[in-house]
Structures are given as structure tokens and as C-alpha cells.
Amino acid sequence: MAHRNLQIEQLDRRMARLEEASRDGAFPMGWVRAVRGALGMSLEQLARKMGVTRQSLMALEKREREGTIRLNTLRSVGQALGLRLVYGFVPAEDDSLRAYVDRKARDLATEIVQRTLQTMSLEDQAPSAERIQRAIDERAEEIRRELPKSLWD
């Protein structure tokens, strides 16, 4: 379990660096066309460097704009432009992967404690609000530490 938590910490550090770059988002025209245009390179020139036709390069730029381009294709374009492709994931909702795990652990812990609470309430043994919160906190910590597969169900 410590190994997985270390992996999460390492990924969080790398994702934080990518997060800054991702804030600006992609170019509406696509990266290929943006770089090609900034360099003053024509479609024909880049197509020649890549060993493809002008029409193929136009189709490639269209696929990039539509989000259907393949990573190996982008990698090839990058090589032709003297660049290298970098890609990765950044958290969509939470600040970090750790925050995502924490939120999911708290959600699961709350669900588990609530199920237990329903049974106890039926038996007229409902604990105090403080005890319920402590039980959720303890269960969430256990889930964060163990990272069970059920966390992702």
C-alpha cells in the first residue's frame, strides 16, 4: 500500500507541472497548424518533410482539431518540426490525484457508515453526530491507506 501511495505522490508532482501548461488549453486551429504558421512553413513544406501529400497533411490538421488524431501521428509531426510530443493527464475536478483519492475515500466511508447507521437506527441504537463523523473520518483514513479496489466501483 505504501508503494501505491508513493506512486500517487510522484504522479501528483508530475501532474502539477503539466497543470500549469494545460491552463491555456489547445489552440483552436490545433498545435500543428499553430506551430507551422508561427514558423512560416507552408503545408507543402511540412508535407515534404514528413513524406506525405499536402492533402494528407490537411486531413491530419483537421483530425487534430476534431480530436481524432493518433498520438504516433502527432509524434511524427513533432519530429518533422524538430519538436517532441509531450502528453499527460491533469486532475479534472480536484487539485491533485491525492485530493481525488481523498474525496473518493470520504464518499465510500460515508456510504459504509450510513449503511451501518441505518441498521443501528432500526434497532434504536443511533450514535451521536460526533461519533458518526469520527467513524467516517476513521473509515476514510483506512480506505486511503489501503486503497481497496472497491474504491473505484
C-alpha positions as a Python dict, from the first residue, in 0.01 Angstrom:
ca = {
    (1, 'M'): (0, 0, 0),
    (2, 'A'): (286, 239, 75),
    (3, 'H'): (410, 176, -278),
    (4, 'R'): (80, 292, -428),
    (5, 'N'): (73, 599, -207),
    (6, 'L'): (427, 684, -317),
    (7, 'Q'): (319, 644, -680),
    (8, 'I'): (31, 885, -617),
    (9, 'E'): (270, 1142, -468),
    (10, 'Q'): (508, 1110, -762),
    (11, 'L'): (226, 1142, -1015),
    (12, 'D'): (90, 1446, -830),
    (13, 'R'): (427, 1622, -866),
    (14, 'R'): (440, 1549, -1238),
    (15, 'M'): (76, 1642, -1292),
    (16, 'A'): (128, 1975, -1114),
    (17, 'R'): (387, 2069, -1376),
    (18, 'L'): (152, 1968, -1659),
    (19, 'E'): (-140, 2153, -1496),
    (20, 'E'): (32, 2487, -1547),
    (21, 'A'): (84, 2416, -1916),
    (22, 'S'): (-275, 2293, -1959),
    (23, 'R'): (-438, 2611, -1828),
    (24, 'D'): (-406, 2782, -2165),
    (25, 'G'): (-562, 2486, -2343),
    (26, 'A'): (-512, 2387, -2702),
    (27, 'F'): (-512, 2621, -2999),
    (28, 'P'): (-850, 2627, -3175),
    (29, 'M'): (-666, 2568, -3505),
    (30, 'G'): (-458, 2287, -3349),
    (31, 'W'): (-94, 2272, -3248),
    (32, 'V'): (32, 2155, -3586),
    (33, 'R'): (-113, 2447, -3774),
    (34, 'A'): (-18, 2693, -3497),
    (35, 'V'): (348, 2584, -3498),
    (36, 'R'): (362, 2558, -3875),
    (37, 'G'): (216, 2908, -3906),
    (38, 'A'): (447, 3056, -3644),
    (39, 'L'): (746, 2913, -3830),
    (40, 'G'): (614, 3043, -4162),
    (41, 'M'): (614, 2688, -4300),
    (42, 'S'): (368, 2607, -4577),
    (43, 'L'): (157, 2293, -4595),
    (44, 'E'): (371, 2177, -4887),
    (45, 'Q'): (696, 2225, -4696),
    (46, 'L'): (584, 2031, -4389),
    (47, 'A'): (423, 1762, -4603),
    (48, 'R'): (751, 1719, -4790),
    (49, 'K'): (946, 1694, -4463),
    (50, 'M'): (703, 1425, -4345),
    (51, 'G'): (694, 1240, -4675),
    (52, 'V'): (318, 1283, -4719),
    (53, 'T'): (96, 1475, -4960),
    (54, 'R'): (-40, 1822, -4897),
    (55, 'Q'): (-391, 1671, -4880),
    (56, 'S'): (-276, 1417, -4619),
    (57, 'L'): (-134, 1697, -4406),
    (58, 'M'): (-456, 1898, -4440),
    (59, 'A'): (-651, 1590, -4326),
    (60, 'L'): (-407, 1544, -4037),
    (61, 'E'): (-459, 1904, -3922),
    (62, 'K'): (-836, 1851, -3943),
    (63, 'R'): (-815, 1532, -3734),
    (64, 'E'): (-615, 1719, -3472),
    (65, 'R'): (-880, 1993, -3449),
    (66, 'E'): (-1151, 1726, -3419),
    (67, 'G'): (-957, 1536, -3154),
    (68, 'T'): (-933, 1216, -3358),
    (69, 'I'): (-562, 1226, -3438),
    (70, 'R'): (-338, 942, -3316),
    (71, 'L'): (-50, 1007, -3078),
    (72, 'N'): (204, 841, -3304),
    (73, 'T'): (93, 1074, -3585),
    (74, 'L'): (145, 1380, -3363),
    (75, 'R'): (483, 1239, -3262),
    (76, 'S'): (582, 1213, -3629),
    (77, 'V'): (473, 1571, -3699),
    (78, 'G'): (670, 1688, -3398),
    (79, 'Q'): (982, 1515, -3526),
    (80, 'A'): (941, 1681, -3865),
    (81, 'L'): (913, 2016, -3687),
    (82, 'G'): (1211, 1948, -3460),
    (83, 'L'): (983, 1910, -3158),
    (84, 'R'): (883, 1625, -2934),
    (85, 'L'): (534, 1532, -2824),
    (86, 'V'): (452, 1560, -2454),
    (87, 'Y'): (120, 1440, -2320),
    (88, 'G'): (-28, 1352, -1986),
    (89, 'F'): (-325, 1381, -1756),
    (90, 'V'): (-413, 1653, -1508),
    (91, 'P'): (-690, 1633, -1248),
    (92, 'A'): (-1026, 1744, -1384),
    (93, 'E'): (-1212, 1826, -1063),
    (94, 'D'): (-968, 1800, -774),
    (95, 'D'): (-641, 1979, -710),
    (96, 'S'): (-442, 1657, -723),
    (97, 'L'): (-463, 1283, -756),
    (98, 'R'): (-430, 1267, -376),
    (99, 'A'): (-731, 1501, -337),
    (100, 'Y'): (-928, 1279, -578),
    (101, 'V'): (-842, 969, -372),
    (102, 'D'): (-931, 1154, -51),
    (103, 'R'): (-1270, 1260, -191),
    (104, 'K'): (-1349, 910, -317),
    (105, 'A'): (-1239, 758, 18),
    (106, 'R'): (-1461, 1000, 211),
    (107, 'D'): (-1757, 924, -20),
    (108, 'L'): (-1712, 548, 25),
    (109, 'A'): (-1660, 583, 401),
    (110, 'T'): (-1978, 791, 430),
    (111, 'E'): (-2172, 532, 232),
    (112, 'I'): (-2044, 247, 453),
    (113, 'V'): (-2113, 433, 777),
    (114, 'Q'): (-2459, 538, 657),
    (115, 'R'): (-2549, 174, 582),
    (116, 'T'): (-2439, 75, 932),
    (117, 'L'): (-2624, 373, 1077),
    (118, 'Q'): (-2950, 263, 909),
    (119, 'T'): (-2924, -78, 1074),
    (120, 'M'): (-2843, 77, 1412),
    (121, 'S'): (-3133, 324, 1379),
    (122, 'L'): (-3374, 37, 1313),
    (123, 'E'): (-3252, -115, 1639),
    (124, 'D'): (-3288, 223, 1814),
    (125, 'Q'): (-2911, 246, 1871),
    (126, 'A'): (-2826, 560, 1671),
    (127, 'P'): (-2491, 711, 1775),
    (128, 'S'): (-2427, 1082, 1821),
    (129, 'A'): (-2341, 1309, 1527),
    (130, 'E'): (-1985, 1342, 1661),
    (131, 'R'): (-1944, 964, 1674),
    (132, 'I'): (-2079, 933, 1319),
    (133, 'Q'): (-1831, 1194, 1193),
    (134, 'R'): (-1545, 1022, 1377),
    (135, 'A'): (-1647, 686, 1225),
    (136, 'I'): (-1649, 841, 876),
    (137, 'D'): (-1307, 1000, 935),
    (138, 'E'): (-1159, 674, 1065),
    (139, 'R'): (-1305, 467, 782),
    (140, 'A'): (-1191, 720, 520),
    (141, 'E'): (-837, 710, 660),
    (142, 'E'): (-839, 329, 646),
    (143, 'I'): (-961, 339, 285),
    (144, 'R'): (-692, 595, 188),
    (145, 'R'): (-425, 379, 348),
    (146, 'E'): (-541, 50, 190),
    (147, 'L'): (-674, 181, -145),
    (148, 'P'): (-913, -112, -197),
    (149, 'K'): (-1034, -188, -547),
    (150, 'S'): (-1391, -121, -429),
    (151, 'L'): (-1296, 248, -410),
    (152, 'W'): (-1338, 264, -788),
    (153, 'D'): (-1673, 81, -817),
}
